Amino acid sequence: MAGGREFGYSGYDYMSFQVTERTNGGVLVLALAGRFVIGDAVEEFRQKVDAAIHAGQVKIGLDFGQTEYIDSSGMGYLVVAHRVVGDAGGKLGMFNLTDRVVDLMLLTKLSEVFHLYENEGDAVAGIEGGDVKRMDLIAYVQSKGENHEGGE
């Protein structure tokens, strides 16, 4: 960080980031909206996860339907949250992945680590211990390509 400035954070007017909470069955669902990037966004998410765990809520679903972008800090904290929730005896599942998030999961190979589901119903059932098929990102990408004229 030359000159003490944080690259890509100061001076940019990014869409504000919000984490909203709801429950679905025994699962706390955190809906992430906006740009999940270094700074306030990652800190807000970290605080929500920490508060949930301290309250004994260790079944957590992350709704990425409104997530515009995730940087390396956001991805890094998703890995930390996955580990922390697992260490607390719970499960962290992710669903409603946008195309950008799918690409990122495949690129980083974290799709093999995270519990990924197509929709909230599957995620809640999987997090609560049901036998639910996890999202197949390769099949998802292939189906997108088949629906894109001229795409490979």
N, C-alpha and C positions, 0 to 999 in steps of 0.2 A: 504494500500500500504506500506508494510514493507520496511524500508530503503529508502523511497522516490522514489522507482522505479515503473513505470507503468507496471502492469502485462500484458503480452501478446502483448506488443507494441515494446519495445526496443530490439534490437539485433536479430530481425527476418527478413528474406529476403522474405517478402510477395510480391506477384505480385503487381505491381504498380496499383494504382487506377486512373481512368480517368472518367471525366464527359464531354461528348460531347453534343453540342446543335444543334438542327435543328428545323424547324417549319413544322407543318403539319396543313394546314388550319389556324385556329386561335389559335392553341395550340403550346406552346413551349414544345418540347420533349427533356428531358434530359436522355441520355443513360449512364447508370452506368456500368462500366467495371472494374472487379478486385474484390478486397476485401474491402467491405464497413465497415471499422473498426475505432475504436477510433484513434484520432490524425488527420493527414493531410487529410485523406479521408473524414471524417465527416465535417471537416472545409471547404474543397473545395466545397462539396455539399451545405453546409449552405450558403456560399458566393454566389453560383449560384442562389439559391432560393431567397435569400435576394435581389440580383441585379434584378431578374425578377420582384419581387413584387414592388420594387422601380421604375421600368420602366413601371409599370402599367400592366404587363403581369401576370395575375392571373389564366389563364387556362394552367395547367401544367400536362404533362404526363411523367411518369417515365418508361423507358425501362430497365427491369432487365435481358434481354436475355444474357448478358455477365457478370452478377454479380456472382462471385464465392462464396462469403461468406458474411454474415452480422452478426456483433456482437451486443451485447446489446446496445452499444452506437449508432450504425447505426440505429437500430430499434427505439431507443429513439428519434433520430432526425427525423425519418420518421413520428412519431407521432406529433412532434413539427411542421414539415413542413405542415402536413395535417391541423393542427389547424390554423397556420399562414395564409395559402392560403385561407382557409374557412373564417377566420376573415376579410380577405381583399376582400371578396365577390366572390372568385373564387372557383375552384375545382381542386383537385389533384387526378389524376387517375394513376394506375399502371398496366403494362401489360408485356407479355413475361416472366412470372415468371418461374424461374428454379425450379426443384424438391425440391432443398434445401430451396428456398425461400417459396415455397408452404408449406413445412413442418413447417417452422418457423411461417408463418402466422396462421396456424392451431394451433400450440402449444401455441402461445401467445394469441390466440383468436382475433387478430387484423384483421382477415379476415372479421369480422363483422363491423369493423370501417372503413376500407379503401375501396375505389372504385377500385375494381380489375376487369380487363378485360383480355380476352384470347389473343388479338392481338392489334396492333396499330390502325387499322381501327375502331374497336369497342371502344377503349379507346378514340380516338379523337371524335367520334360521341357522346359518353356518356358525355365527359367533356364539349362539346359544347351544351349540353342540350337535345340531342336526347334520344329517348326511346330505350335504348340498354340494353340487358340482361347482368348483371354482371357475372363474372366468378364464377362458382359453384365449389369450391375447393374440396368438398366431392366427387362429381361426378368425378372430375379430378383424384383424388387419387384412387377411385374405378376402373376407367377405366385403370389406370396404373397397378393395381393389377390383373385385368382380362387378361391383355396382358403379364403378367409375369408368366411363367410356374411354377406351384407349389406354387405361392404366394397366400396369403389370403387377 
